[in-house]
């Protein structure tokens, strides 16, 4: 988006940080910038936690811009001061590289691939409430991280479709050992089958061992969740993200020619296992796209996202790009 005019800003109570919207026609992200070049963001965040929480609950995403966050260590210190110890990346679905203790690359997918909007770990029993993204090396071209309000996505879903998912939930089916995607050893961080089965039992995942050490898992989750702090209903799931129809046509056709539907590396269904109609999937995907906003990363930017209130994604890019991510504040489904 170009030609954007910033609205009037206001100072926080300590007059060290100013706050204002990035886009005049969208509520997120709200931008926080220092009024004094010597503001230490981790220290300021630790002292202004209530203010940050109130802004995050209202807008869903905060862009910290213009602070001296330059290294992985700076980023770690900010995460710990704002949200405590970050989470380990468990029950993995995306290839990532750990660059420091519980700090990862946002994804190692090829740069020419875009990543569809989603909420981190919405398929899991335990997921992070907060995500932190750090632009250590911003891309020169592309590589944006579009975000959007899941409250507004929910409002865009047709009431009849919404009710269908309320009644049935959704199912995520995953096949390991197909030659595509992460291995079950990588996903569960163990080569011990008994430990995988124990994890699945504790995480409400149905597991089925097949021949040649292949594994199939199924997990049924609600499509709509209520935020534990605000109480608001949100569209919180990976229904569109993992559905085969969301893939590019060529990849989709190739997978369907090589695998039966039950053996696809990833796919989603209604919670009773029945197929989701193509028209429903297209409607859901469009709801995300209609709410997405994006901005060009600047070096040192930190984006704090409420993982339930805000989805995130990635556009394709060229050249170097290094966006780091940390997950924090684990929340377990009731």
PyMOL commands that set and color helices and strands:
alter all, ss='L'
color gray80, all
select helices_A, chain A and resi 41-47+49-59+72-83+150-156+159-168+184-188+193-202+211-213+239-242+244-246+249-258+261-263+278-291
alter helices_A, ss='H'
color red, helices_A
select strands_A, chain A and resi 10-11+17-21+30-34+61-65+98-100+103-105+115-118+126-137+141-142+147-149+170-176+206-209+215-221+224-226+233-235+266-270+302-306+310-314+317-318+322-332
alter strands_A, ss='S'
color yellow, strands_A
deselect
rebuild
show_as cartoon
